[in-house]
Amino acid sequence: MKHNIFNHGIYGLLVNSAPNRVFISVALSTLAGLLQVILIPLLVMSFDVDSSDGLVHINYKDNFEILGISIRTPGFALFFFTMCFLILLLRSGSGRMMSEVVTRLVLEIKRDIYQKINGAPVQDVERIGFSSLLAVLTTDIEKIAIGTRAIPLVINYVVVLLGVIILLGIVNFKVMLFILGCTLFGILCYQPFSIFGNKAFIQARHLINRIVESNKAIILGSKELKLSEKKKKGFITELQQMEEAHRKLQLRGSTLFMVGAQFSGMMIMLIIGIVAFALSNFYSLSSGALISIVMILLYLSEPLLGIVECVSSIFPARIALFSLMRNMRGLGVEIENQHSTVSHNKRVRQIHLKNMSYCFGTGAEKGFSIGPISLSLEAGQVTFITGGNGSGKSTLGKVISLLYNKESGDIYFDGSPVTNDSIADFRKNIAAIFTDFYLFPRLYDVSAEQEQKIPEYLKELMLEEKVTITNGELSTTSLSDGQRKRIALLVSYLEDKDVYVFDEWAADQDPQFKKVFYTSILSKLKAKGKIVIVITHDDRYFNLADQLVKMESGKIVSILDQRQQLNCVNVA
């Protein structure tokens, strides 16, 4: 999109998405409203009112008989039904055009969100969370679509409403003033329904994130729930309570808007009663004027009720749009340098961290931190990073992978500093498998030459009977955790990057394949001149590391090469 969708209201979204189509849709809706207004005087003009004997009689001006059916005022009748058909075409055309705009808008919003998430720092995505972003992509966008579709109808109803009020002024100006006063009074009375209904919808939206998170938990945590009856009952009870609370809030909001709509409809009937039984004498209205006013007021009920109904769709759309904008503004933007001087043909030979620090959160919300850390990683070298749980190993791995942006200090790739302008370019040289990795069902970054090696690698990884890869697509991802990690290893192997980061990769492997990983796979990567970083607890294989880094409380407490490790063993 040419315009940032996150800086506009609902109508602004539409206008900036397709201004010409929106204008035509609004114009068609406005024209339909004007034609609807014309129908009222057309009906009134088609007959004469006679009250000479004290009773009201409607005398039609002329009749026409066709097929044995008497058509009164055929000229007016033909014009009336032609107008009705034209109004139908105009409203349908307006709605169809707006629906096309809305469907395209939804697609553009999703594309912008995809780009926003993909272009944001990983820590921002993690901070906002899976559930919030999923709720935006599903619930919020759907509500925005429903609300925007109602805009042409609102315009149509407003035009009809204004036209009807003008007609009232033509028939009797004093009655029009009275009805305007009643309308303003009705709007004031409607405000509590609107305010409290909107408040209920906002509270319901706040529950959506928690419900989505619980829906995720009931699927991904099915094994844990099966193993504990108390956990299952407690979780299901909690989920049902949230769903019930959400249902009640939705019901409360819908009921308030519905009661407000019914109140508006009843106001029309009350006004008609007052005009018919009181104002007709007070203002000495003729029978013809009274009938015209009553017909106009009856006609007024549709736009009033329609506006109220549309408002009940637009308010949730505004809430959803606010939620979308709030979440998207929480995502930063990484700058991708279009004129990068980083060479992608040159192999990365060294990574150097100099007094590098990283901290979760900012300001008063600062949390766990690592650093300052100084560390050198060389090509053809295998570095093990070890330490207790919570020591900062995985965080350091994500900083080295350039997934987390350092807070202070410097990171150098072959002597070139990693900056905001160059971080995306340097990151293209890195392959990483973390504990929370996602296995994509298709290979995207693999050359044709590398694809030819897939059967060989599958055999080495003992997966040749579990999965096949055809035209870059995996036959299945429904594998054990260990097998999925092997597929992820295969994919990273095929991508042939310069830097490899493995976070507790061997934790889910059986002893046989764990040995293959440490003694064979890492050796092959080392022989290819790769920079290899392995985050591990497997002290049995520490002797295979060219460099052993130990961390405690976010800091490096020791760095040992193979000779120093051997000396430590001999001393022990």
N, C-alpha and C positions, 0 to 999 in steps of 0.2 A: 504494500500500500504506500501511497505517496505521503500520507499523513500518519502521524503517530496516533494509533487508536486509543492510547491510554491518556490522552489529553482532551477528550471530548465527552459530552453527555450523549444520551441516547439519540436525540435528533441530530446532533453533530456527527455521530458515527455514520448515520445514514447519508447525510449531505456530503461528507467527505469521501464516502465509499463510492457513490454514484449520483452526483448532483443532478444530472439531466434526468435520469430515470425517476429520482425522488420528486423533482419538480413536476414532471408529467403526471406521476401518480397523485400528487397533492392537487394538481390542477383538475384532473378527472374527478377526484373525490369532491372538490369544491363545486365543480359544475353539477355533479349529481345532487349535491345538497341544494343548490339554487333551483334546480328543476323540481326537487321535492317540495320546496316552498311554494312554487307556482301551482302545484296541484290543489292547494287549499282554495285560493280564489277561483280556480277553474271549477271546482265542485260547487262553490257558492253561486257562481254565475250561471250554472246550468239549470237553476230553478228559481221561481218567484215564491215569496212568502206572503200568504194572505191570512190576516187575522181580523177581518172585518166583523166576524160573528163572535169574537172573543176567544176563538180557538185558533191554534196555529195550523195552517194547511200549507203543504208544499205543492205548488203547481209547476210541473215541468213544462218547458216552453214548447216542445214539439215531440212527436213520437215517430218511429219508423219501424215497420214490421218486416222481418226477414225469417223465412222458414217457420212461420207461425209464432215467432217470438217477437214481442213488442219491445223495441229499443227506444228508450226515452232520450231525448236530446242527442241524436246520433252523431252530430258534429262534435259535440263536447266529449261524447263517449269515445269516439275514434281518437281524438286528440289525447284524451286521458290515458287510454291504454298504450298509445304510442309513446307517451312520456314515460309511463311505467317501464316499458320495455327498454327505452333509452337509458333510464336510470339504472336498470339492471345491468346493461352493458357497461355503463360508465363505472359503476361500483365494482363489477367483476374485473374490468380492465385495470382499475386502480389497485385492487387487491392482488391480482396476478402479478402486476409489475412490482409492487412492494414485496411480495413473496420472493420474487427473483432477486431483488436487491438484498433482502434479508438473508437468503441462503448463501449468496455470494459473500455477504458481510461476515456471516458465521465462519465460512471457510477462510476468509482473510484474517479474521481475529485469531483463529486457531493457528494459522501459519505464522502470524506475528508472535503468538505465545510460544510456538515451537522454537522460533528463532531467538526469542528473548531467553528462554530457558537454556537453549544450546549455547548461547553467547554469554551466559552469566558465569561468574566464578562458582566453582563447585560448592564452596562453603556457603554461598548465598542460597543455592538450591537446597542444600541439606538443612539450613536454618529454617526456611519456610516450610519444608517438609512435603513428603509424598502426598499425604491426604489433602492438604490445602490446595496443592496444584491440581490434583485429580478432580477435586470438587469444582475448581474453576473451569476445567476443560469439559466437564459434563453438566453438572447442575446449573452453574452460573450462566454458561453460554446458552443453554436451552431457555432459561428464563428471559435472557436478553432478547432472544429471537421472538419469543411470544409477545413481549412488550413492544418491540419495534413494529411487529405486524399490526398492532392496534392503532398506530398513529394515523393512518389514512381514515380509519373509522372515526376517530376523535375529531379530525378536521371536518369530516362530513357532518357529524352531529352538531358541531359548533356552528357551522354555516347554517344548518337547518334551524338551530335554536335562535340565532340572530335574525334570520329571515322571518321566523314566526313572531318574534317580538316586534319587528318592524310592521308586520301585518296587523298586529294588535293595535299599534299606535295609529295606523290608518283607520281602523274601524272605530276605536275610541281611545283617545290619548290618556284620559284619566284612568281607565281600566288598565291600560298598559303600565302606567306608573304604579298602580296598586300591585299588579302581578310582578313587576320588577322588584318592588319592596319585598314581596313574599319570596321571590327567588333568592334575594340576598339573605333573607332570614333563613331560608332552607340551606343555603351554602354554609352559613355560620353553624347551624345545627348539625350539618354533616361533618364538620371539622373533627369533633371528638371521635366519630367512627373512623375517620381517615387516620388520625394521629395514632390511636390505640391499635388499629388494624396494622398500620405500618410498623409500629413497635413490635407487634407479635411476629410479623414476617422477619424482622431483623433478628430477633431472638432465635427464630427457627433456623435462620441461615447460620448463626453461630454454632448450632448443633451439628450442622452438616459435616464439618471437618472431623469431628469426633466419631460420627456414624461411619464415615468413609474409612477412617482408621480401624474401627472395630470390624467393618466388613473385610478389610484386608487381613486382620488378625484371625478371623474365623476360618479363612481359607488357608493362609500360610501357617497358622498355628493349630491346624486340625489334629496333628499327631499329639501335641502337648495336651490338648483338650480331651483327647481320647483316653489319655493315661491318668487323668485326675478328674474324678466325678465332681468333687467340690469346686475345682477350678472351672470346669465346664458349666456347672449350674450357676456359679457366681458370675461368670463372664456373660452367659446367655441372659441372665436376669438383668445385668447392667445394660446390655445391648438393647433388650426389650424396653427397659425403662427409658433409655434415650430415644428410641423409636416412638414410644408412646408420648414422651414429652414433645417431640417434634410434631407428631400428629396433632396433639392438642393445640400447639401454637399455630400450626397451619389452619386448623379448624377455627380457632379464635379469630385469626386475621380474616379468613374468608367469611366467617359469620358476621363480623363487624361491617365489612364492606357490603355484604348481602343485605343486612338490616338497613344500612345507609341507603342502598338502592331502593329497598321497599319503602323507606321513609320518603324518599324523593317521589316515588310513584303515588304514595298516599297524599303527599302535599298537593299534587296536581288535582286529585279528586276533591280535596278540601277546597282548593281555590275555585274549582268548577261549581261546587255547592254554594260557596259564598257569592260568586258572581250571579248564579241562577236565582238564588233565593233572597239575596240582600241587595247587591249592587245594581241589579236590574231595575229595582224600584228607586234606589238612591240616585242613580244617574239617569233615570227615565229612559232605559234602553228600549229600542223597538224590538219587535219579535225577530226581524231579520238580523239586526245587530247582535242580539243575544245568541241566536243560532250560530252565527258566524264565529262569535267569540268562543262558544262552547266547542265547536268543531276545531278551532285553532288550538284550544287548550288540550283537547284530546290528542291532537297531533303532536303537541309539545312533549307528551310523555315518552315517546320513543327516543328522541335525542337525549333527554335528561337521563333516562335509565341506561342508555347506551354509553354515555360519557362516564357514568359511575362504574359500569362494568369494565370499561376499558382502563379506567384508573386503577382498578383492582389488579390488572395485569401489568400496568406500567410501573407501579410502585415496587413490586418484587423485582422487576427488570432493573430499576435504578439501584436497588440494594445489591443485586448481583453484579452490576457494572462497578459499583463502588468497591465491592470485594475483589473483583478482578483487578482494578487499578491499584488497590492497596498491595496486593500480592506481587503484581508486576513491578511496581516501584521499589519493592524490597529486593529486586534482583539487580545487581550491578551489571555493568557492561565491560567486557574485555575488548580492548582495542586490537583489531587484527590489521597489522600494517600491510597496506596494499603495495608498498614499494620497499619490501624487505631486502636487506643486504645479506641475510642469512642464506648460506648455500646449502641446498638440500642434497647435493651430490657428494658433499664432503662428509666423511665419517666423523662422529663425535669421539674424540680420544680421551677427553678428561672433563670431569665435573668437579668444581671446587666450591665449597660453601665456606664463607668467611664471616664469622660472628653473626650467623643467621639466626633470627628468632621468629617465632610464630605464636599467635595467641588466638584462642577461640573467643569470639564476641568482641565488642568495642565498648569503650567508656565504662559506665557503671556495670555493664553486663559482661565484663571480661571474665573469662574462665580459665581453663587449663592452658598452660603455655609450654613451649619447648624453647631451649636455647639460653644464651647464645651458643651456637654450634659452629665449629670449624672442622671440615672434613674434605678429604680428596678421594675421588673415585676414578680409577684408571681403566682404559680399554684393556681387555684380556685379563681382567681381574674380577674375582668373585668376592664380594663383601657380604658377610653375615652381620645383621643387626639383631642383637638379642637384648633381653631384659625382662623384668617382671611385667605382669599385666598393669596397664595404666602408666607405663614408663615413657610412652610417647613414640614407640617404634613405628606404628602405623601412620601417625601424624607426620613423622619425619619422612616416611616413604612417600606420602602424598605431596610433601613439599618438594622432595627430590624429583617427583614425577611432574612437578609444576601444575598440579591440580589445586593446591592451596598456594595462595600468594603470600610470600614472606612479609612479615611486618617490619623487620629491620635487618640490617646486614646486607650481604651480597651473595649472589649465586652466579658462577661463571661457567659457561660452556666453551671449552677450548680457549679460555682467556677472554671471551666476549661476555660482558655482563648481561644478565637476563633482566629486561625492563618490561614495562607495561606494553611497549610497542613490539617487543620481540618474543614475548613469552609464548604466544600461540605458535610461532614458527619453530622455536626450540622444542616445544611439546610434541611436534610431529615426529621427532626422533625417538619417542619413548613408547614402550609397550609395558603394561602393568596389569597384574591380576591381584585384586584385593579380596578380602574375605566376603565383601558384599557385592561381588562382581555380578554382571548381568550377561547371560549368554544369548547373543542374537542368533536367530535361526538362519541367517544368511551371511556369507563372507562378502565384505565390501571393499577391503583394502588389500587384496591379494592379486598378484600378477599371474598371468597365464602360465608362466614358467614355474612359479611356485605351486600352482594348482596341480601340476603333473606329479608333484612329490607327495600328494595327499595319501595315496594308498600306502606308501612306505611309512609315513608318519603314523597313520592309523594302526599299522601293524606294530610299530615300536611302542605305541601307547596302549597296546592290547585292546583296541576298540574296533578292530576290523569286522567283528561279528555283531557289534552293538549299533553302529551308525554308519551310514554312507553319506557321501557328499556328491551331489549331482548338480552341475551347472551352478556351483557356489552355494547350494542350499542344503542344509542339514536334513536328513530324513526324519530326525526326531530330536527333541531336547528333553524328553521325558526320561532322564537318566538319574543315576545316583549322584550325590554331591561330589564324590570323588571322580566319577566319570565325566561330569560336567566340567570339573576343573581341568581334566585332561583335554577335553575339547577346547576349552579356553586357552590352554597351553599350546595346543596345535595351531589355533588361530593366530596367537601372538608369534609363534615360530614362523608361520607362513608370511606374516607381515614384514619380517626381516628388519626390525628396527635396530638402532645402535645401543639402546639402553633398555634393560629388562629389570622390572621390579616385581618380586613375588612376595606377597604378604601371607605368611602361614599357608603357603600353597600345599605343602605336604601333609597338613594336619588331617585331611580327610582320606588319605591314601593308605592302602594296606602296606605292611612292612616290605613286601616284595617290590612294589612299585615306588615306595618311598626311597628305597635303595637305588632304583633306576634313576630317579630324579636327581639325587645328590651325586651319584658317581658317574652317570652317563650324560644326562641332559645338560647339567650345568657345565660339565667338562667340554661338551660340544660347543656351547655358547661361548665359553671362554676361548676355545681354540679359534672361533670365528672372529675374535677380537671385540666381543661385546662387553659393555659395562654391565655387570650383573649384581643386583642387590637383592639379598634374600633375607626377609624378616622371619625369624624362626626361633623355636624353643628346643630343637632337636640337637642337644649337646653331643650326641653320639657322632655327629658329622661335623662338628666345629673344626676338626683338623683339616677339613677340605677347603676351608676358607682362606683366601690369600690375605684377608683383612677381617678381623673380628672386632666389631664395635659393640660395646655394652652401654646400655642406657639405664638411668634411674631418675625418676622424678623430672623427666623432660630434658635431662642433660646427659651428655656423653661422659662416662666416668673412666672409660679405658678404650684404647685402640691398640690391638695387637696384630702383628703380622705373623706368618707361619713360624718363623724362627723364634719369636718371642713366646708364641703358644707352646712350642716344643720345650723351651726352657722352663716354662711354668709347669709343664707336665713332669719334666725331669726333677724339678725341685720338689714337687709334690711326692 
